Every structure is written in C-alpha cells, then in structure tokens.
Amino acid sequence: NAGVMQNPRHLVRRRGQEARLRCSPMKGHSHVYWYRQLPEEGLKFMVYLQKENIIDESGMPKERFSAEFPKEGPSILRIQQVVRGDSAAYFCASSLVRQETQYFGPGTRLLVL
Amino acid sequence: AQSVTQLDSQVPVFEEAPVELRCNYSSSVSVYLFWYVQYPNQGLQLLLKYLSGSTLVKGINGFEAEFNKSQTSFHLRKPSVHISDTAEYFCAVSNYNNNDMRFGAGTRLTVKP
C-alpha cells in the first residue's frame, strides 16, 4: 500500500530554468494539495486539485506557477523561470475525502542556483 | 479564515521527561485539528487528529492531545519522551468551508540524553 510519492526528491535548477515537480497520490485518493515550506517556516498552502480540476489556487503566486492533475498520471507543479526565492521544500498531500486527513509525500527539495 | 499559533519555536527536554507542545487556533466555525511530525529531510507524518467526539485524542508513538474549545487550544503531550522523538512538530487546522489546511510555524522538539 504505497503512500504519496513525489519525485524528484531533490532538484537543482539555475535561475531562469523550469522546474517540474511530480506527485502521485495514495491509491484511491482523488484530492491533491500542494504546500511550500521555506527554511525555518511552516507549510504554506498553495493549491488544491481534484482530478482534472483546480479547486482552489488561492495560495499560488500569480505568475510563473501552475499546477495540474490530469485524468491519468501524477499531479504536476510547474515553476517557470525559477528565481532564488523559489528554493524551498515542496510537499504534496492527498486525501480520500475533501478536508479529511491529508497524507503527505516526502517532498521535493528545490534549490535554485 | 482559520489560523494556528504554536507558542514555542523550540522545546528542549531531557529523555524520559514529560513534554507539552502548545497550539492555539482561531476560527469562526467548527474546526478539524491535526498534529503532524516531521523528521529531518522527510515529509509530514500524521500523529493524531480531532474531527469530532471525545476531546482527548490519542495518537501514535504515545502522544495525545486535548481539544479545548473554550481556550481554542489543542496542546500535544507525551508523558515520557525518547531520543527518537526529536523532530519538528506542526499543528494544523482546517474546516469544512475551506479547502486549505493552515499550519503553525512548527515547534522543534529536541530530546537530550
């Protein structure tokens, strides 16, 4: 019974490049959430998706960030033209039911040089 | 929207001592409350949750928490800590009206021999 999977675990990008972070929810879960954790800070909500739909993206920066959760395949968090301030750990969580218990993946640690 | 305050950023204790990690929340509606633990370079693991019912909630690893509605608190306790409990602990709150879970800034528990 695999948990939430994220890859890559570590990602290094130079300024201006694109970063793609992938998240496979737990089996049977159709609700996916993305969070960002800056050093020495708690998690900040970014976006909530269900299959093929963005339900709430109120925590997403207005530019350069996008997310999708296609009918087939993992959820993708995409950051275009990365800047140093994007360096953080990005966590994905999934739940069976909206606002029920969220199960977290191990995170992707993005470092922008 | 709901919010969470973790009153202590760091809590050092000696092994086998009791510990309490404090969490206060604010919300205008009924809430769900969670405690997660994060070990170094890992994702978040659910310790325990309060959805409804008994206000005393028991979780994994010997932790428990008590929901106090009048004081809007959800403090985490363990009667006797181990070295292996050294980690970052996050309190989180959500409610059925919102899509996002709000996290506290975290409390770093350090257990010393």
Chai-1 contact restraints between the chains, C-beta under 6 A:
chainA,res_idxA,chainB,res_idxB,connection_type,confidence,min_distance_angstrom,max_distance_angstrom,comment,restraint_id
A,G42,B,F90,contact,1.0,0.0,6.0,A-B,restraint_1
A,G42,B,F103,contact,1.0,0.0,6.0,A-B,restraint_2
A,G42,B,G104,contact,1.0,0.0,6.0,A-B,restraint_3
A,G42,B,A105,contact,1.0,0.0,6.0,A-B,restraint_4
A,G42,B,G106,contact,1.0,0.0,6.0,A-B,restraint_5
A,L43,B,F103,contact,1.0,0.0,6.0,A-B,restraint_6
A,F45,B,D100,contact,1.0,0.0,6.0,A-B,restraint_7
A,Y48,B,N99,contact,1.0,0.0,6.0,A-B,restraint_8
A,I55,B,N99,contact,1.0,0.0,6.0,A-B,restraint_9
A,D56,B,N99,contact,1.0,0.0,6.0,A-B,restraint_10
A,F91,B,G43,contact,1.0,0.0,6.0,A-B,restraint_11
A,Q99,B,S94,contact,1.0,0.0,6.0,A-B,restraint_12
A,Q99,B,Y96,contact,1.0,0.0,6.0,A-B,restraint_13
A,T101,B,K49,contact,1.0,0.0,6.0,A-B,restraint_14
A,F104,B,G43,contact,1.0,0.0,6.0,A-B,restraint_15
A,F104,B,L44,contact,1.0,0.0,6.0,A-B,restraint_16
A,G105,B,G43,contact,1.0,0.0,6.0,A-B,restraint_17
A,P106,B,Q42,contact,1.0,0.0,6.0,A-B,restraint_18
A,P106,B,G43,contact,1.0,0.0,6.0,A-B,restraint_19
A,G107,B,G43,contact,1.0,0.0,6.0,A-B,restraint_20
